[in-house]
Amino acid sequence: QVFVLCFAFFGLMQQAARHAAQFVVARPASRRQALRSFQGGQYFGGPFGGAVQNKKFYEVLEVDSTANDDEIKKAYKKAVMKHHPDRNGDAEKFKEVSRAYEILGDPEKRRVYDAYGEQGLANMEGGAAEQADPFDLLNRVFGGAAPRGPPRTQDVHRGLELSLSDLYHGVKRRVQFRRAASCSACKGFGGTQTKRCAPCQGTGYTVMMRQVGPFVQQVHQTCAECSGQGFTIPKGSRCQPCKGTGTVNDRQSFDVEIPPGAVNGHEIRFTGMAHEERGHDTGDLVLTVVETKHPFLTRVGSNLLFDKTLPLLEALTGFEFELQHVSGEKVVIRGEQGKVVKPGDLWVISGLGMPDSRTSRNGDLFIKFSVEFPETLPGDTEGDVDVRAALSSVLPGTAKLEQSSQDAEKIARKAEERDVRRLQSSWQQQQQQGQQFQQADCAQS
């Protein structure tokens, strides 16, 4: 190993010497040009130069590139506790944070990264160096205060569909769940007897040596003989109850209490109820409330929204209608006396919304009104009162009581669906042309 390291160091010095010669001879015109070429050269960057990508690790830790060692260490501690897998964090994000601190927490690696980016690190470390164990790195930073525990099986997520009425009152539901539980007969090993795996010597992985340039790299691979278990089961010792898998089907049944006013996405967590696996802590079963769609009510936080269409007469003179509320009661809703309902108006009734656990009161019921107008109005026929004349006496505006015969007049008609589509198409084209003109003006300026 000492010979290999010496050989690798000698090769690295030769490469550095060749590039140093290129630095002195090939770029004598400007030191800035020379540094830029070296930065994008074969050793520390791409073959054709270009901008160095050296901001990623700073962004992962959410620090500025001028941050000192204490600031970087503080940011690492904060991020690693947020994304730690044992705290149900994102395992991939946890690895990214650890990799970022591995580089920025090492003064030499940080200098290379700042100058030459990740490509420079790759060449410095031998092309494909193995990342440090994020848990070992965590232990070093916290001084042993955050020891690495056993791995944890993944949480199991299940949806629990509930109606708006169920969520209004609160409900108790019986839930059945099948999981993989550790086999009691073989204690999760899959056999009554085990034998240490010879190829991996019980470690669960094998080591392969690989040449990367002047370096020799060790690559860890899962042992194919024991599938990473570290042991094999002798012939005839296979556990019959679990058929060698180490787990058996376990049917769990339990009650779930949903509080009144629970929202869509509300989670109920059952600790240690996920699938079991030998050598692992057991994850959690997480039930998530899924609110089913109501026929005519829409939930908005603790409020309820209801669309209602009124005939023109009721919009003008007052309305009264019956509503089947989610509480199960039939509620008679009347309009405020003397008030006129206009199309698009939003009216409210206090206290008819959903329970709100934060305020210990119910939200409100909002009603959005549409007004249905008649297609035509009847005229004066055989002594009947002309509707237009009657309406003109109580409504604002001037009624058109007689038809004119002037040729200059144009008769408006109600737009049909094809007319609306044609207008929408013209509007979209106009918007696209306006964006093109803005882009052209920006280019000219």
Salt bridges, closest charged atoms under 4 A:
ASP69 OD1 - ARG110 NH1 3.84
ASP86 OD2 - HIS84 ND1 4.00
GLU92 OE2 - LYS95 NZ 3.95
GLU96 OE1 - LYS93 NZ 3.93
GLU102 OE1 - ARG99 NH1 3.32
GLU102 OE2 - LYS109 NZ 3.53
GLU108 OE1 - ARG111 NH2 2.56
ASP114 OD2 - ARG110 NE 3.86
GLU118 OE2 - LYS56 NZ 3.96
GLU125 OE1 - ARG99 NH2 3.38
GLU125 OE2 - LYS109 NZ 3.62
ASP133 OD2 - ARG148 NH1 3.06
ASP155 OD1 - ARG152 NH1 3.05
ASP155 OD2 - ARG269 NH1 3.14
ASP166 OD2 - ARG173 NH2 3.05
ASP250 OD2 - ARG179 NE 3.19
ASP255 OD1 - ARG174 NH1 3.00
GLU257 OE2 - LYS172 NZ 3.48
GLU267 OE1 - ARG269 NH2 3.98
GLU276 OE2 - ARG179 NH2 3.37
GLU277 OE2 - HIS280 NE2 3.85
ASP284 OD2 - ARG152 NH2 3.05
ASP284 OD2 - ARG269 NH1 3.21
GLU291 OE1 - ARG299 NH1 3.40
GLU320 OE1 - ARG334 NE 2.76
ASP356 OD1 - ARG358 NE 3.23
ASP364 OD1 - ARG361 NH2 3.73
GLU375 OE2 - LYS414 NZ 3.67
GLU416 OE1 - ARG418 NE 3.14
GLU417 OE2 - ARG421 NH1 3.30
ASP419 OD2 - ARG413 NH1 2.93
ASP419 OD1 - ARG418 NH1 4.00
ASP419 OD1 - ARG422 NH1 3.30
